Each structure stands twice: as C-alpha cells, then as structure tokens.
Amino acid sequence: MTDTIAPLIVKWLTHDFASPIATVMTASELLSDDADAEINGLIQDAARNLGARLRLVRAALAPGDAPVGGAALERLVREGLTGTPVTWHRPAGDTDGGQCAVVAGAALLLADLRRGQPLAIGAAGVHRQAPHPLPEAVAAALAGGAATDGKSAVAAMLAAAARRAGLVLVIDDNGIAWG
C-alpha cells in the first residue's frame, strides 16, 4: 500500500502547495530595489499560510505521540485551512496524537474537496454545513479500498490513522464521523 500511496501523496502535496508558492515567487519578483509594503505583505501572508498548511499536513499524515491541547489543535486546523470557515465544537482537553491525526486529516480532506465551504468540527467528527457526496474514489479509500488519486490517497491515510487510533470512520454526505 505504501508503494502506491507515496507518489499520490506527493502529487497531492505539490498541487496543494503550488498556489501559495507561486504567490510568494510572483510577489518577490515584483519587488524592486525599493521596498513595497503591499508586496511584502503578500509575501509574508503567503509564507505564513504555507507554513500553517504544512503544519496541518504533518499533523494529519505524520502525527507525533504527544497529546495536543484543545486550543492548539483548533489553532492548527483554523490556520491550516485558510479560506475555510470553521465552527469549533470540540472539548477543550488534550487530544492524543492518533486522534489529532484523525481530526486534522478529516478537516484537511473535507476542506480540500469543497474549498471555502464551512466545516463544523466536533468531538465525534467533521461535517459540512451543506451536504455533498464524497467522490467515489475518496469514499472507497475511506472504507479501506485502494487509493487511485491524490485525494483518495489522503483518504487512505486518514483511514489508516483512524485504525491506529482505534476509531471507526463513518462517512455520509454530511462529512466524516468516528467512534
């Protein structure tokens, strides 16, 4: 499974990070010898967003073992999902690394599938405010099937993270729940 997922994850990552990197590159090319506050602001925002997204991806795909505080997990998700409104309903306590990967992975996947659509994150799942079916390849990978593209590779990684955390994923048109 790892042999087939790794290239798909790389494709997904390079696609996901292409826009913020392009913004940084374009803005830096526009800088002349004189500093421009607006262009510098664009560069700083793009770099900050890219860093936040990388931290969220790391939490979802390569979590640590240490517990993550509720406020820290909320900040990680909100900052990593730039442009996606998030309503947070999770308890304030610590979340272990395995569960953190499931929360981060589900939020990352659903936000990627419907960019800009609001998400509600609770103790037992991540849900959309407007129902929308998951793509067949993603639903199949969440159910244990093989990954066939970048998004289904992320779904397969999420399913594996849930198994490691002792959680069972339940998917429907509203999102991803676990128990």
ChimeraX attribute file (.defattr): number of C-alpha atoms within 10 A of each C-alpha:
attribute: neighborCount
match mode: 1-to-1
recipient: residues
	/A:1	9
	/A:2	9
	/A:3	7
	/A:4	13
	/A:5	20
	/A:6	13
	/A:7	14
	/A:8	20
	/A:9	20
	/A:10	13
	/A:11	15
	/A:12	18
	/A:13	16
	/A:14	12
	/A:15	11
	/A:16	15
	/A:17	14
	/A:18	12
	/A:19	13
	/A:20	19
	/A:21	17
	/A:22	12
	/A:23	16
	/A:24	19
	/A:25	13
	/A:26	14
	/A:27	18
	/A:28	14
	/A:29	10
	/A:30	11
	/A:31	13
	/A:32	8
	/A:33	6
	/A:34	6
	/A:35	9
	/A:36	11
	/A:37	10
	/A:38	10
	/A:39	17
	/A:40	16
	/A:41	12
	/A:42	16
	/A:43	20
	/A:44	14
	/A:45	15
	/A:46	20
	/A:47	16
	/A:48	15
	/A:49	19
	/A:50	22
	/A:51	15
	/A:52	20
	/A:53	23
	/A:54	15
	/A:55	19
	/A:56	26
	/A:57	21
	/A:58	15
	/A:59	22
	/A:60	27
	/A:61	19
	/A:62	15
	/A:63	20
	/A:64	15
	/A:65	11
	/A:66	12
	/A:67	15
	/A:68	17
	/A:69	16
	/A:70	16
	/A:71	13
	/A:72	13
	/A:73	21
	/A:74	21
	/A:75	14
	/A:76	18
	/A:77	25
	/A:78	20
	/A:79	19
	/A:80	23
	/A:81	22
	/A:82	16
	/A:83	13
	/A:84	19
	/A:85	15
	/A:86	22
	/A:87	17
	/A:88	15
	/A:89	14
	/A:90	18
	/A:91	12
	/A:92	13
	/A:93	11
	/A:94	16
	/A:95	19
	/A:96	16
	/A:97	20
	/A:98	23
	/A:99	23
	/A:100	26
	/A:101	28
	/A:102	31
	/A:103	30
	/A:104	27
	/A:105	27
	/A:106	26
	/A:107	29
	/A:108	22
	/A:109	21
	/A:110	22
	/A:111	22
	/A:112	15
	/A:113	15
	/A:114	14
	/A:115	14
	/A:116	14
	/A:117	16
	/A:118	18
	/A:119	22
	/A:120	17
	/A:121	24
	/A:122	15
	/A:123	14
	/A:124	14
	/A:125	22
	/A:126	30
	/A:127	24
	/A:128	21
	/A:129	13
	/A:130	11
	/A:131	11
	/A:132	13
	/A:133	11
	/A:134	18
	/A:135	11
	/A:136	10
	/A:137	20
	/A:138	24
	/A:139	17
	/A:140	17
	/A:141	23
	/A:142	25
	/A:143	16
	/A:144	14
	/A:145	15
	/A:146	18
	/A:147	23
	/A:148	16
	/A:149	19
	/A:150	22
	/A:151	23
	/A:152	26
	/A:153	28
	/A:154	27
	/A:155	28
	/A:156	26
	/A:157	25
	/A:158	25
	/A:159	23
	/A:160	19
	/A:161	24
	/A:162	24
	/A:163	14
	/A:164	14
	/A:165	16
	/A:166	13
	/A:167	17
	/A:168	14
	/A:169	19
	/A:170	13
	/A:171	18
	/A:172	13
	/A:173	12
	/A:174	18
	/A:175	24
	/A:176	23
	/A:177	21
	/A:178	17
	/A:179	11
